[in-house]
């Protein structure tokens, strides 16, 4: 089994390697710290599964999923992230991910998720499955943040957490003017007027 681990934190990749090798001792594990590096490796090598973080410098894990689906539609990508499953799992699945798992889950869940996506199945937690089912109920209205693009949603969360435009620009490797443009679009889409409003909204919907 050939695995590609994509995460910008060395310690996370090292921990995942130990988990994988305990369960799959003959696995061949490669690593990448950015989406760009991962795409280069996927273009050159053959992998059975990609396990990647959601938030990385530059392009996000969701950007990587979409690119992988173009390069190799059958290659499963499992998102393993610190972000809440409630908000990101559905976005990840819509982008083409084979599964989504919060990093707080134990080793057993990680192994189960990997085994399922290797079998060509999708992995989501029971809570996410219930939420997805509820979205099809009559009269269900999506809240405003569901209409944000993936990039806008990332930036919305970072602003709501109290990060400055310059700090977000540095974290995402984007120009500050680009972040300001996104911020203006986010406020317009959500019908809000200030960063404080975004924070209040995030608290109300339990996004922080």
N, C-alpha and C positions, 0 to 999 in steps of 0.2 A: 504494500500500500504506500503510495506517494502522497505526502501531505505538505501543503504550503501554509505556514503560519504567518499572518500579517498583523503586526502590532508595533507601534512605535516605542513600546516599553520593553527593554531587554528582559526584565525580571518576569514579565507576564509570559513572554515567549518561552523562557526557560522553564517556568512552572507548567505550561501546557505540554512541553516536550516530555517532562517526567510523567505526566498523566497519560499521555499517549503511549509512551514506551512501556509503561507498566501493563497496559491493556493490549497493546499491539507491538510486541517486542521486535518484530521484524520490519516495522514501518520505516520508510525513508523520509526524513523530515527536513524540509527546506524552510528558509525564513526570509521575510522581507519586512522593512520598517515603514514603508510608505506604499500607497496605492500604485504610484508610478513604477516602483521597483517590482511590485507584485505582477503588474501587467507585463513587464518585460520578461519575467521568468515564465509566466503562463504562456507567452507567445513562443518561448523557446523549448520548454520542457513539458512533460506529460504528468499531470497530477490527477489523483482520484478524488480529492476533496480540498477545498480552501477554507480555512478558519480565519476569520478576520475581525478586527475591532471596527467600531462604528465611527469613532472620532479620531482622526489622524491629521497631521499637518498636511495642507494641500487638499487633495481630493479625499472625500469621505469614503467610508465603507460601502455606502449605498451607490456612490459613483462607481466604485470598483465592481460591485455586483452587476450593474448594467453593462459595463465594459466586458466582463467575463461572459455574460450571456451572448454578446456579439461574437466573441472569439471562440467560445466553446459552450454552446447552449446546454450540453449535457453535464457539464462540470458543476457539481453542487457546491454552493457557498454557504457556510454556516456562520452567522453573525454571533459573536460572543462579546458582549458589551456591558459596561457599567450602567448604561442608561436603562430606564424603566421599560419593561416589556409592554406595559399598557399603551404607550405612545409610539414606540419604535418598531415593535414586532410587525404590525400590520403594514407599516411603510416599507419595511425590509422585504416582506413577502410580495408586496406589490411590485417592488423593484426587481424581483426574480430570485431572492434568496431562498435556499432550501430550508432554512430554519433560523430561529432567533433564541438566544439564551442569555440571561443576565449572568454576569461574572460571579454573583453572589451564590449561584447554585453550586451544589456539591459535585464532587468527582463523578459520582454515579450518574447524575443528570447529564454531565458533559459527555460521558462515554455513550450513554443511551442516545443522545442527540446525534453524535457522530455515526453510530451504527445505523440509525434510521435514514439519515441523508445518503449514506453509502448504498443503501438498499433502494434509493430512488424515491424515498418517502419524504414528507414534510415534517418538521418538528416545531411544535408550538406548545406552550404550557396550557394546562386546562383553563387557567384564568383568561388567557388570550383567546382561546377557542370560544369561551362563553361570551366574551366581549364582541368577537366577530359575528357570532350568531345573533346577538342583540341588535347589531347594526342593520339587520334585515327586517326588524319588526316594523309593522305599520306605524306611521306617525313619528318614526325616529328622525330627528334632525341633527345633522353634524354640527358641532360647535365651531366657531370661527377658525380656531387654530388648525382644524382638519383641512382647511382650504389653502393653507400655506404649502409652498413647495418644500421639498426636503431640506434644501439649503436655507430657505427662509425660516423653517422650523428650528434648525440648529441655531441660527443667529438669534431668533426670538428667545430661545432658552438661555443663551449666553447673556443676552441683555437683561433678561428677567432675573438672572443670578447676580446682577450688579457689575458685570464686566463693562469696561469702557470700549468705545469704538476702536481705539488704537490697540488695546489688548486683544480684542477679537480678531482684528486684522492680522496681528502677529501670530496668533494661535492657528488661524486658518490659512496663513500665507497668502493673504489677499490685501489689496490696497485699502486704506482707510476710507477713501471715497466710495469704493464698492460696498463696504459695510454700511456706510451712511445711506446709500441708495436702497440697499436691502431693508434697512430700518424704516425708511419712509414708506416703502411698499408694504411692509408688515403692518405698520400702524394704520395705513389706509384699508388694507384688507380686513383688519380686525375691528375697525371703527373706534380705534383708541387714539389718544393724543400725546402720550408721554411714556418715558421709560417706567415711571412709577405705575402707570396704568398697566403696562405689560407685566410688571411684578405682581400686582394685585390679581390680575387675571390668572397668572401661573399658579398662585397660591389657591385661588378659588377652585381651579380645576385639578389641583394636586399634582402639578407638573414640576414642582421643586422638591 
